Amino acid sequence: MTEDNLTPYSISSNDILTTIYDITRAVFRHLPIRSLDSCTLVCQSWADLARRLKSQRSCIQTFAYQTDSFLSQNFNESISPFIHDKLWSIPSFALVVVTRNLDERGFASQSSSSSVTKSSRRSKAQQTARHTEHIDTSQVLTHHLNRSCRIFTIVSSGIIVTNDSNQSKEIETTDGLGMILFPKFPSNIFQIYPFSIPANCKISPNMSRSDLHQLLGGIPDDVPIRCVLFFVVNRQSQVLKCMQNLVKNYPSKLVIAGGFVEQVEQSKNTCGIVLTGDENHLNIRQIVLESHLQTIEQINSKLTKLKSNEDSSKFSFAIQLSCVARGEDFYGNENVECTQFRNLFPRTPLIGIFGNGEIGHDYLSNESIQSADDLFLTYSTVFTLISIN
């Protein structure tokens, strides 16, 4: 990675700016993506430089939105400054979590329709009738993000979000939306493969590795699976069969996690994402806060094990999958688990959901999964830490 991959930096005394190109490049390094897009309209040299810098940047970013109202103006006022002023690299994949009530209600979008009659003496403003249409989460995000960005949405009663200032919180009693945006990495470093499993899908207990890869998003046969995240609406036998095939084909160096949620995208019963990348560039660790771990001291002790396995990667993010019973009501209206994670990992973006059952296992080095049946948990929280070099 070069310095162009990172967020804006300060020009030091060692930087020698001898040409107009040097000066322009130094200035462009401080500009967000949307400003660079505007620079491409000035002249050919600016356009070439802006496109080059955009293609070299890699930055994982987060956005959070919380509201008691469904007025779209409130959402636009939150996301527009982020997109125009803070978006640092081109997003290729967006993992979105949204509360059930907000997803069902959608966002309000006002549109205009005019009706003019010959006898009407109303002003032009009066001739324009305003009516409100409701658009869903995917529609409103598609409007703001670039068309090439794949949006993957999970709906649950409670969510864990991180804002663009890297502050995390759990949203359970109000409505909210959170997303984490990923740039495009080289395929050997980090790749995300989304998948969905229809309810009528027949899964053989003895799938070949090639068939398993096709089921889980069309992964090339020669690309090893490192982590699979399942989001399940109904407890179905094919989910267990899929996990059994994963354990059989990957007896070690595999992380499996997930949760049972309110809804997954495209009204499927099961969907998820697969993470791939070679061991030199992608490091994945996971811990489970079992049901008996309930005090801050116990939670910190287990999270410290995750911290001790952290490496010095340039990029990292984490996913929290919690039981609805371990939320604010359990801890006295405090975001205990989310806060303790943030204390230990102050710079790591965190996103997640509260579900009606969890999937996960402890994985801090090369622990193998003994049985897929052991992956199903209750009253627990699963933290998955993904680091990218």
N, C-alpha and C positions, 0 to 999 in steps of 0.2 A: 504494500500500500504506500502511496505517496502522500505528501501533505495535502494534495488536492482532494483526497478522499475524506478529509476531516472537516470539522466546522471552521468558521473563519478564524484566522490567526492574526497576530500582530506583526507588523513589519519590523525587523530587527536591524541593528546597525551593520550586520553582516550582509544584508541584502543590497545588491548593487543594481540600481535602476538606471540603465544607460540609454535605453531607447524608448520610443513611444510604446512599442510592444510590451516592454517590461513593465512600464507604468500601468498600461491598460490591464495587463494580466494580474498585477498586484491588486488593482481595484476590483476586478471581476471576481477575485477569490472571496471577496466579502459580500457578494450579492447572492440573494436567494434565487431559486430556480425561475420564478416568475419574472424577476427583474432581468435575468439573463435572457429569457425569451424575448423581452422587449429590446434588448441590445442587439439581437440578431436582425432587427429591422433597420438598423442604422447604416451599415455598409457590409461588404463581403468579408473584410478582415475581422470585423467585430463578430460577425455571424460564425465564422470558422472558429475563432477563439472561444466563443460562448459554447458552441456545440462540443468542442473538445473538453472544456472544463466540466460540462454537464455529464459527459460520458465517463469521466474519471472519478466522479464523486460517488461515495457509498456512505450512507448514514441511515441508521435505524431511528425512526422518530415516532412519538406518541402524541395522541390528542384525546382530550376528555371533555365531555359535555354533560351537564346536570341541570335539570329543570323541573319546575312544578307546573309548567305551562307547555302547550303544544304549538305555540305560535312559531312559525318557521322563521320569522324575523330574528328571534332570539338565537336560533341555531346558526343562521347565516352570519349574525354579528359575531359569533364565536369562531366559526370555522374559516370565514373569509380572511381575517387577518393572519391566521395560521398558514393558510395556503399561499397567500401573496407575500407575506413578510418573513415566514419562518421555515417554509419547506426548503430543505437544503439539497436533496437529491431526488431524482425521479422515482416515484414509488412503483414497484412492479407487483407487489402483493399487499393487500390490506386485511389483517385479521381484526374483525369487528365484533364487539360484544355489546348487546343492547338489552335493556330491561323489557320484560314482557309487555307491560302496560304501554310503554312508549312505542314499541313495535306494532302493537295492535291499533293504537290510536293514529300513528303516523304523524307526519308533519303537515301543517296547513300551508297551502300555496294559493295565493290570491291571483286570479287572472281576470282580464277585462273582456267585456263583450259590449258592442255598441248596437243600439237600435234607434234608427232615425225615421221619423215620420214627417210628411209635408207640413202638417199643421202644428208640429211641435215648435215651441218657442223657448225650450229649455236651453241652457248654456251647453257648450261642448262638454264641460266637465260633468254636467248632469246627465248627458246622453250616454255616458259610459257607466254601465252597470258592473259592479264588482261582485264576484261570487268566489267562494272558497272551495278549493279542491284539496283532497288529502292524498299525499304521496308517501310511499313506504320508505323505509330506511335505505334500501339499495338504490332507489331512484334518486334520493337526495344526495347520497354520497357519490353516485355516478356523475351527477351534475358538477360536483366540485373537484373530483379527482380526474386524472388523465385517463383517456379511454383504454389505454394499454394496461391499466392497473386492475388486477383480478381481486374482486371483493368477496370475502368469505365471512358470513355473518352467523353468529350464534346468539340465540335468544334464551334468556333465563330470568328467573325472578330477582336475582341479585347479581351484581357484577363487580369486578375489581378493575380500576382504571388508573392510568398515569397521564398527567397533563404534560404540556410541552415544556414545563419547568421542572419536570421529573419528580413531581409530587404525586404520591399514590394515595388512593382512598377506596374504601368499600362503599358501594351504593346499594342499599337494600330497601329503605323506606321511601325514597323518592325515585324519580325516573332519570335515566342517564344512558349515555353511550360512550364507549371508549374504543379506540383503535390503535393498532401498532402498524406502522408502514415500513415495508422492507424494500430496499433497492434490489436491482438485479446483480447477483454475485456470479462469478465464474462457476460453472457446474461442479468442478471438483472441490470447491470451497464450501458452498452452501446452496441447496436447492429446496424449494417447497413444492410438494405435489398434493393438491387437494383431491379428495375422492368422495364418492357417495355410494352407499350400498342400498339398493332398493329392497323393500320388504319381502318381495317374492324371489329374491336372489337365492339360488341353491349353492351352498358352499360345501365342497367335498372335504372330508376330514383329512384327505391325503393330497392336497394341492401341490403341484410342482412350484418351485420358486418362480418360474416364469409366469405361471397362471396367477400366483399371488401378487406379483408385481403389477400385472394388468388390472387386477381387481382394485388395487390401491393406487389408482391414478395413472396407470400406464408408465410405470417406472422402467427404464431400460434394464435388461437382464443383468448387465455387468455393473450396475450401480447398487452398492449395498445400502440397505435401509438402516438408519441409525436410531430413529425415533418415530413412533406413531402415536398421534393424539386422536382418540375417538370421542365423538359427541353423539350421544344416543338418546332418542326420545322414548322408545319402548325397550324393555329387556327382551332381547331376541336371541334365539339360539345361534344365528349366523354370526353374531358378534363374538361369541365365545369360540365358535369354530374358526373364525378368522384369526383370533388371538392364538389358538392352538397351532394353527399353521405357521404363524410368525415364530412361535417358540420352537417349533420343529425345524424350520429353515434357518433360524438364527439362534442357536443354543447359547450364544454369549454376545456381548457388545450390542445389546438392544435395550432401548428404553420404551416402555409402553405406559401411557397415561390417558386420562379422559374423565368424562363426567356425564351424568344423565340430566338432560336439560329440557326446557319447555318446547323448543322448536329448533330445527336446523334448516339450513337453506334449501330452497326448492321443495319444501314440504317432504323431504325424505325422512326415513326413520333413523338412519345412521349416516353420518358423514365424518370427515376428519381431514387431517393433513399428515403427510409423511415428510420427515426431514432427512436429507441426505448430505453427504460431504465426507471427504476422507479424514482419517484420524489426525493428520498433521494440521488440519485447519478447523475442524469442528469437534468441540468438546461438550459433552452432555452429561449432566449430573442430576440426580433426583433424590429427594427424601420425602418420607411420609410422616406427618404428624398423626399418629394413631389416636384412636378415641380416648385412650387413657391419658394422653398428654394434654393437660388443660390449663396449667399455670404458665405465667410468663417465663418463669425460670426453666420449666421443662421445654417450652417452645424454643427459647433461646439456645438451650443446650443442643437440641436437634438441628436447628438452623446453623449453629456454629460448625457442625460437621460439614454442612454444605459449603460454608465459607472457607473452611480449611482446604477444600478441593478446588477452590476458584483459581483460575490461571490469569495471566496478564494479557488477555485477548483485547484487541482493539474494539471489538463489538460484543455486546452481550444483551440478552433479554431473558425474562423469566415468565413462566405461566403458573398461576395459582388456581387450583381446582379444589374448592371447599364444599363441605356439606352445609346445607342451609341451617343446620342446627349449631354451627360453629360461628355464627355471625354476631351482630351487635347485641342481640338479646342475651346470648350466652355469656358475653364478656362485659355486660353492663353498659351497652351503647358506646363501646369503644372499638376502633379498628385495630385490635390487638395483633393478629397474625400478620396483616399487611404492614403495620407499623414496625413490628420487630424485624421483618424482612428488610424494610427500607433502612433501618438503623444499621444493619450489617452490610447492605448492598446499596449505598446511597446514589450510585450512578447507573444502576441497572433498571431499565424500563420493566414494568410489571403489568401484566394483564391477566384477567381470569374471570371465572364464573362461580356462582353458588349453585350447586345441583342437588339432586335427590339420590345421590350415590356417586361414589368416586372409583376411579380406576388408577392403579399405580403400584409402585414398589420402590424400595430403597435401591439406589444405584449410585455408588460413589467411585467405583473403579471398574471392575470387570465382573461384578456379581451376575450370575446367570439366573433366569427365571425358572423356578422349579416346576410350577404348574400354572396354566392360564387361569384356573379357578381361583388361585390365590390373589389375583389382581383386583378382584372386586371387593371394595371396601365400604364401610359405613361410618358415619360420624368422624370422618377424617379430613385432612387437608394434604394435598400433594403439591409440592413445589418442584418445578422442573427448570433448571438453569441451563441455558444454551449459550455457549461462548464461541465466537468466530474469529479466527486469526486470518 
